[in-house]
Amino acid sequence: MAHVGKRLKKVYEGLDTEKAYTIEEAVKLIKSHATAKFDETIEIAVNLNIDPRKADQNLRGVVQLPHGTGKTYRVAVFAKGPKAQEALEAGADIVGAEDLAEKIQAGDIQFDRCIATPDMMGVVGRVGRILGPRGLMPNPKLNTVTMDIANVVKAVKGGQVEYRAEKAGIVHSGVGKASFSEQALVENIAAYMDAIQKAKPTGVKGTYVKSLSLGSTMGPSVKFNIESK
């Protein structure tokens, strides 16, 4: 039998890994076990009955969490003229056009999300091979190709979360920090799950959400009850 270290034993102390807790119980347990020296991210994993290989089941979207994520996002915007000014006034960290594309081509990618006005997609396309693999390519489905620059920048800065199904049909995202109150985390999780439910592909038959789990960066994870969301 493999040796179980003291830290691992302590991490799972008081947890039943087979039990499906309520959201409130899960949040309380995960918060109490997030004992790292930094503010751990609370993460949700949703196992869905989907096949992401099918175009209509390749689940991807964004959701606005009512209490934000606790993370500061650096936002880059491809825009010119009044829209560039609008982006700056809304709080964008980097704004540009051809000059921004040149920075990206040179490996200067100091941002977490990228937004573009539709007229700039020709320029963005030049660096698509760089942005795409990093998950940074502006996409109409994520509302990151838009003329509503100010509101989208504010939404991203205010705690908008992107979700995307992996090959096995699992979607996972950060839904807050261990320092958040239990109520704030519960409300963030409820908003996240509401978005996932609304995004259910029409071709899915039977149970859509197979299982849910909640964990933290350095801590354990526990299952929680689907009906309790």
N, C-alpha and C positions, 0 to 999 in steps of 0.2 A: 504493500500500500504506500502511495506517495506521502511524503512528509508534509504535514500542514503546518505552516509557520504560525508563530504567535500573532503576528499582525493580521493574517487572514482569519484566524480564529476570532480575534477581537472584532474584526470588521463585520463578521456574520453573527456575532453574539446577539441573541434575542430575536433573530429573524427566522421565519419559517419559509424556506425557498420554494416550497410546494403550494403554499397557501395563496389564494387570490384575495388580497386586501381590498378595502374600499379606497377610493382616492385619498380621503382624509387620513386614513391609517398609513397608507403608503408614503404620503408626503411627510408625515410626522416621523416615521421610521428613517427615511432617507436623510432628512435634515439632521436628525440626531446622530447619524452615522457618518456624516460628512465632516470629518475631523482633521482634514489636511490643514497646512499652515497658510493656505490661500483660500479665496472664496470659490468653492467648487461650483461647477455648472451642474444643474439638475437636468437630466436628459430623459426623454421619453422614447420608447421604441414600440412601434405598432406593427404587428405581424398581420398583413392583409391577405385575403384570398383573391389575389390578382396575379396576372402573368404580364410583367412589364415588357416582355418581348412583343406583345401585341400592342399596336399603335394606340388603340383606344383604352388600354389599361396601363399605359406608361405614365403613372400618376406623378404630377408635378404642379406645384403652385406656391402661393404665399398666404400667410395668415398674420393678421395684426394682433399681437398679444396685448391685452389690456394693461399689463404692468411692465411691458418691455422685456428684454432679455437680460439686462444687466451688463451687456457687452456694448462697447463703443465701436460702431462700424465706420470705417473710412469709405467715403463714397466718391466715385469718379463719374463725371458726366461729359458725354460727347454732345456739344451744342455750340451754336454760334449766335452772335448778336444778342437780342433781348432775352432769348432763352438761356444763354450762357449767364447773363446777369441775374436772371431769375434763379438759376441753380445756385449761384454764389450766395444770394440773399437768403435762400432756403437752408443754407448750411453745408453745401457740397464742399468736399475737401480739395478736389482737383477738378478743374473744368478746362476743356480744350477741344480741339478738332484734329487737324493734321499733326499739330505739335504733340498732342496727347498720344496719337498713334505711334509717332516716332519714339517717344519715351518708352512705350510698351515694347516696341521692337528692340529697343536697347536693353530690355530686361528691367526697366524701372517700373515695377508694378506695386505701388504702395497704397493699395486700396482693397476693400473686402467685397464691395458691390459696384456694379457698373451699369449706368443708365445712359440712354441715348434718345435723341429726338429722331423721328423716322427719316428725316432728310440726311442724317449723318450715318446711316447704316452702310453706305458705300465705303466710307472711311473706316468704319468699324470692321467691315469685312476683311480689310487688309491684315488685321491682327486677330482674326477669328481663330486661326490655328493655335494662337497663344492663349487667348482668353477661354476658348471652348473647353480644353482639358482641365482648366482650373475652375470651371463652373462659373465663370465671370461674364460670359457672353450675354449681352442684352437680348431679351426674349419677350415678344408680345404676350405670351402666356403668363409671364411673371410680372407683367405691367412695367417692364423696364425698357420698353421701346414705347415712348409716349410723348405727347405734347404737354401733358400735365406735369411738367418737371418739378415745380415747387412742392406739390402735394406728395409726389412719389419720393422725393428726397427726404421730406419730413417723415414720411411713413417708415422708410428704411432706418432713419436715425432714431425713430421713436420705438423701435422694437419689432419690426416686421421680420417674420421668420420664413425662410424658404424650406419647403419639404420636397423630397424626391424619392421615389421608390427605387430600391436597389434590385438586383437580379432576382433575389429570393422573395421579393414582394414586401420587404421590410422598410418602413419609413422611420427615421429617427431624427430628432432635433433637440437642441437645447431649449428649455422652456423657463429659464430663470436661473437664479443663483441661490446657493444655500443660505445666504443672508436674507433672502426674501421672507416675508411672513408666510405662514402656512396658508392663509386665506388667499394671498396673492398668487401663490403657486397653484392652488386648486383652481382659481379662476383662469389662469393662463392655460392650464391643461384642458379645462372645459372648452375654452375658445379654440384651442388647437384641434381637439377631437371633433368639435362641431364642423370645422373646416374640412377635416378628413372625411367625415360622414357626407357632407354636401358634395364632395368631389368624387363620390362613388361612381365608378364607370357603369354605364347602363348594361354592359354585357356580363357583369358579375352575377353569378347565380349562387344561392345559398348564403351561408354566413359570410359577411364581408370582413369584419374585424375578428380575427381568430384569437389573438391574445395581445395583452398590453403589459409593458414592464416599465418601471421607473428606477433610475439610479443616479449616481453622481460621479464626477470625474475620477475620483480615487476610491470611492466607496462601493458597496454592494448594489445589487439591483433586486427588486421584488416585483412579483406579479400583482396586478390589481384588477378588480372586477370590472368588466365591460359595462355592465348595467349601472355601475356607480358613477359614470362620467357625468 
